[in-house]
C-alpha cells in the first residue's frame, strides 16, 4: 500500500512546475547514491506515471529527490544570473515505513523554496 509521490508548484508564476526535471535516488549506507528514476513533471507538476515508488518498490531507507530549478525557470524565460542562486534543489528524506504514504511537495521560485511531508 505504500507509495512515494511529489508535486511541484512554481510560486513565481502561480502554477504547477510543468516540464521540471526531477531525479529520485536511493542513498546507500556508504554515502553513495543510486538513481532510481529521472522524470519530467506533467502539466499538473506531478509524475505522469503515478507514484515514484509503489507498494512493490517502496523500501525503508534514505532517499534524495533532486529538482532542476534553474533549468526550469530559464526555460520559462526568467533571466537568471550565472550561476543561479538556486540551481538544483536536493531534498534528502527517510522512509521509515514501507507501507506508508510519503508525499514530498516543493514550492519553489528562483530565490526560495519550501517543502514538507504532505498527505
Residue frames as qw, qx, qy, qz and C-alpha x, y, z in Angstrom:
[[0.000, 0.884, 0.468, 0.000, 0.00, 0.00, 0.00],
 [0.370, -0.682, 0.056, 0.628, 2.95, 2.34, 0.47],
 [0.590, 0.595, 0.296, 0.459, 3.96, 4.87, -2.13],
 [0.352, -0.479, 0.019, 0.804, 6.06, 7.99, -2.73],
 [0.364, 0.750, 0.444, 0.329, 4.84, 10.98, -4.72],
 [0.312, -0.318, -0.045, 0.894, 5.86, 14.57, -5.38],
 [0.221, 0.837, 0.468, 0.175, 4.17, 17.74, -6.61],
 [0.432, -0.182, 0.005, 0.883, 5.99, 20.95, -7.56],
 [0.128, 0.899, 0.420, 0.001, 4.38, 24.39, -7.62],
 [0.442, 0.297, 0.072, 0.843, 6.05, 27.40, -9.24],
 [0.211, -0.736, -0.481, 0.426, 5.35, 30.20, -6.73],
 [0.176, -0.310, 0.219, 0.908, 6.83, 32.90, -9.02],
 [0.216, -0.027, -0.573, -0.790, 4.22, 32.28, -11.71],
 [0.552, 0.015, 0.445, -0.705, 1.46, 30.78, -9.55],
 [0.832, 0.270, -0.260, -0.410, 1.24, 27.50, -11.45],
 [0.940, -0.187, 0.266, 0.102, 2.40, 23.87, -11.44],
 [0.158, -0.711, 0.564, 0.389, 6.05, 23.44, -12.49],
 [0.885, 0.391, 0.239, -0.084, 5.25, 21.62, -15.74],
 [0.684, 0.666, -0.226, 0.192, 8.39, 20.45, -17.51],
 [0.259, -0.775, 0.543, -0.196, 10.71, 20.48, -14.46],
 [0.725, 0.243, -0.640, 0.069, 13.19, 17.59, -14.40],
 [0.626, -0.584, 0.365, -0.366, 13.36, 15.54, -11.21],
 [0.574, 0.301, -0.758, 0.079, 15.68, 12.69, -10.19],
 [0.797, -0.499, 0.130, -0.313, 14.93, 10.15, -7.46],
 [0.478, 0.459, -0.715, 0.223, 17.90, 8.41, -5.86],
 [0.855, -0.480, -0.196, -0.002, 18.34, 5.84, -3.09],
 [0.027, 0.807, -0.504, 0.306, 21.15, 6.74, -0.68],
 [0.857, -0.020, -0.496, 0.136, 23.30, 3.82, 0.43],
 [0.697, -0.686, -0.109, 0.179, 24.92, 3.45, 3.86],
 [0.693, -0.140, 0.132, 0.695, 28.34, 4.31, 2.42],
 [0.012, -0.663, -0.030, 0.748, 27.05, 7.67, 1.15],
 [0.091, -0.064, 0.700, 0.706, 26.78, 6.66, -2.48],
 [0.532, 0.377, 0.251, -0.716, 23.61, 7.31, -4.47],
 [0.270, 0.120, 0.888, 0.353, 21.80, 5.02, -6.90],
 [0.350, 0.146, -0.179, -0.908, 19.45, 6.64, -9.43],
 [0.415, 0.282, 0.832, -0.237, 16.02, 5.04, -9.36],
 [0.395, 0.646, 0.591, 0.279, 14.38, 7.26, -11.97],
 [0.112, -0.261, 0.091, 0.954, 14.55, 10.57, -13.76],
 [0.205, 0.635, 0.739, 0.091, 11.34, 12.21, -14.91],
 [0.026, 0.164, 0.152, 0.974, 9.80, 15.36, -16.31],
 [0.186, 0.364, 0.664, -0.626, 6.77, 16.74, -14.46],
 [0.170, 0.519, 0.739, 0.394, 3.46, 16.91, -16.31],
 [0.034, -0.567, -0.238, -0.787, 1.12, 19.92, -16.69],
 [0.610, -0.713, -0.237, -0.250, -0.06, 19.43, -13.09],
 [0.042, -0.758, 0.551, -0.347, 3.53, 19.43, -11.73],
 [0.786, -0.287, 0.500, -0.225, 3.36, 15.70, -10.99],
 [0.187, -0.303, 0.881, 0.312, 4.77, 12.46, -12.38],
 [0.630, 0.183, -0.366, -0.660, 2.74, 11.12, -15.33],
 [0.552, 0.108, -0.825, -0.064, 3.49, 7.54, -14.31],
 [0.724, -0.579, -0.317, -0.197, 1.83, 7.80, -10.90],
 [0.632, -0.754, 0.165, 0.069, 3.82, 7.25, -7.70],
 [0.246, 0.767, -0.592, 0.026, 7.61, 7.47, -7.85],
 [0.080, 0.193, -0.961, 0.182, 7.71, 4.35, -5.67],
 [0.711, -0.228, -0.272, -0.607, 4.77, 1.97, -5.25],
 [0.831, -0.411, 0.247, -0.282, 3.92, -0.95, -2.95],
 [0.969, 0.155, -0.016, 0.192, 6.33, -3.23, -4.83],
 [0.606, 0.501, -0.187, 0.589, 9.28, -0.79, -4.89],
 [0.323, -0.826, 0.163, -0.433, 8.94, 1.05, -1.53],
 [0.799, -0.084, -0.465, 0.372, 11.64, 0.18, 0.97],
 [0.486, -0.849, -0.059, 0.197, 12.80, 1.59, 4.27],
 [0.716, 0.032, 0.117, 0.687, 15.82, 3.80, 3.70],
 [0.117, -0.672, 0.014, 0.731, 17.25, 7.20, 2.79],
 [0.525, 0.575, 0.524, 0.345, 16.32, 8.89, -0.48],
 [0.145, -0.463, 0.080, 0.871, 17.01, 12.10, -2.39],
 [0.445, 0.750, 0.475, 0.117, 14.80, 13.99, -4.81],
 [0.339, -0.335, 0.198, 0.856, 16.75, 16.49, -6.93],
 [0.353, 0.811, 0.449, -0.122, 14.75, 19.23, -8.66],
 [0.506, 0.135, 0.291, 0.801, 16.30, 21.11, -11.65],
 [0.019, -0.805, -0.415, 0.423, 15.10, 24.55, -10.60],
 [0.077, -0.616, 0.264, 0.738, 17.34, 26.92, -12.63],
 [0.121, 0.008, 0.808, 0.577, 16.86, 24.97, -15.87],
 [0.074, 0.628, 0.775, -0.013, 13.08, 25.08, -15.37],
 [0.008, -0.839, -0.239, 0.489, 12.98, 28.86, -14.79],
 [0.136, -0.441, 0.504, 0.731, 15.37, 29.55, -17.67],
 [0.129, 0.250, 0.861, 0.423, 13.07, 27.53, -19.96],
 [0.014, 0.780, 0.605, -0.160, 10.23, 29.78, -18.73],
 [0.336, 0.737, 0.155, 0.565, 12.22, 32.81, -19.89],
 [0.477, -0.873, -0.041, 0.095, 13.38, 34.02, -16.48],
 [0.472, 0.711, -0.347, 0.389, 16.68, 35.90, -16.77],
 [0.809, -0.577, -0.024, 0.109, 18.83, 34.29, -14.06],
 [0.030, -0.857, 0.513, 0.047, 22.40, 35.21, -13.15],
 [0.910, 0.207, -0.340, 0.113, 25.21, 32.75, -13.78],
 [0.208, -0.172, -0.962, -0.028, 25.48, 30.94, -11.53],
 [0.466, -0.551, -0.383, -0.577, 21.83, 30.96, -10.50],
 [0.357, -0.493, 0.499, -0.616, 21.02, 31.42, -6.81],
 [0.744, -0.057, 0.614, -0.259, 19.18, 28.08, -6.86],
 [0.283, 0.387, -0.748, -0.460, 20.43, 25.65, -9.49],
 [0.604, -0.168, -0.752, -0.202, 19.26, 22.28, -8.26],
 [0.506, -0.479, 0.356, -0.622, 17.36, 21.67, -5.03],
 [0.502, 0.069, -0.861, 0.045, 18.25, 18.34, -3.39],
 [0.629, -0.444, 0.200, -0.606, 15.81, 17.08, -0.74],
 [0.376, 0.174, -0.897, 0.155, 17.07, 14.18, 1.36],
 [0.655, -0.302, 0.182, -0.668, 14.50, 12.32, 3.41],
 [0.064, -0.192, 0.970, -0.136, 13.90, 8.99, 5.08],
 [0.729, -0.152, -0.383, -0.547, 11.23, 6.38, 4.59],
 [0.211, -0.334, 0.800, -0.453, 10.72, 4.60, 7.92],
 [0.601, 0.206, 0.673, -0.379, 7.52, 2.74, 6.98],
 [0.072, -0.115, 0.774, 0.618, 7.47, 0.98, 3.59],
 [0.040, 0.532, 0.838, 0.115, 3.67, 0.67, 3.88],
 [0.047, -0.681, -0.327, 0.654, 3.23, 4.42, 4.44],
 [0.423, 0.789, 0.330, 0.300, 2.28, 7.23, 2.08],
 [0.440, -0.490, 0.060, 0.750, 5.10, 9.72, 1.61],
 [0.384, 0.817, 0.334, 0.272, 4.26, 12.86, -0.37],
 [0.504, -0.391, 0.032, 0.770, 7.07, 15.40, -0.90],
 [0.313, 0.882, 0.321, 0.144, 5.73, 18.69, -2.30],
 [0.497, -0.174, 0.051, 0.848, 8.04, 21.51, -3.33],
 [0.149, 0.947, 0.279, -0.062, 7.02, 25.17, -3.52],
 [0.652, -0.199, 0.230, 0.695, 9.72, 26.98, -5.49],
 [0.302, 0.948, 0.028, -0.100, 10.81, 30.26, -7.06],
 [0.682, 0.553, -0.274, 0.393, 14.24, 31.20, -8.45],
 [0.077, 0.617, -0.447, 0.643, 15.14, 32.55, -4.99],
 [0.407, -0.292, 0.639, -0.584, 13.41, 30.34, -2.42],
 [0.598, -0.071, -0.728, -0.329, 11.79, 27.00, -1.74],
 [0.464, -0.301, 0.603, -0.575, 9.89, 25.15, 0.95],
 [0.572, 0.018, -0.780, -0.252, 8.83, 21.57, 1.45],
 [0.526, -0.282, 0.550, -0.585, 7.05, 19.37, 3.98],
 [0.049, 0.063, 0.993, 0.089, 5.72, 15.85, 4.31],
 [0.480, -0.003, -0.159, -0.863, 2.34, 16.12, 2.68],
 [0.577, 0.064, 0.722, -0.376, -0.63, 13.79, 2.74]]
